[in-house]
């Protein structure tokens, strides 16, 4: 592990410390207190715990732009899971003092939104962990995405995309391709697009609740068309229950070139 201060101010105007970890190095140990929040700058980390039989259980994989450690930061409690570097990893570490100083800026809204979204997602995943593990062991069919338009095919290719983690976020990437300290819009499917835009940075997500699947608009500007029905973008409904079968999804208005199919397995959405 190596540490350094960020002289460029990219890490919150000097409030965060840049730390590099090697493969397998423990960043946060389960049961210990670490009053800091970590931002993944480069690489991948895995969030793990141990089951009753002493076996490691992977709860999540976190990548560039995602955060962890917010529970310790906000609630002063021991970490509920361990976070381990999966390969070389670079993070920004912000202490409680640095965070409280940072939240006075207009950028705080993005940080807080990401913190609470992470809390909701982790709690949801922990509650469903047992059933998800059983389902993975049975190798049940997974929800799949397929490109319908040429523009979408240029983004994801011809092969179907299997969704293994929920919620699955879809949105537009940055024009310059850079990641700033507060650019925390994590997207599992990133749409590369230039103005005029059809897709918002936080456009929509696919969520799983028990055995049911939902497409949820993330307050996008133009909304999302699902089988010709608009959600979000000023429409009355912001989510739609996805029944088993194929659903045509258009990101943005009816003239948007970004069209895909969502294939819901027969075991879900009944």
Secondary structure, 3 states (H helix, E strand, C coil): CEEEECCCCCCCCCCEEEEEECCCCEEECCCCCCCEEEEEEEEEEEEEEECCCCCEEEEEEECCCCEECHHHHHHCCCCCCEEEEEEEEEEEEEEHHHHHHHCCCCCHHHHHHHHHHHHHHHHHHHHCHHHHHHHHHCCCCCCEEEECCHHHHHHHCCCCEECCCCCEEEEECCCCCCCCCCCCCCCCEEECCCCCCCCCCCCEEEEEECCEEEEEECCCCCCEEECCEEECCCCCCCEEEECCEEEEEEECCCCCCCEEEEEECCCCCC
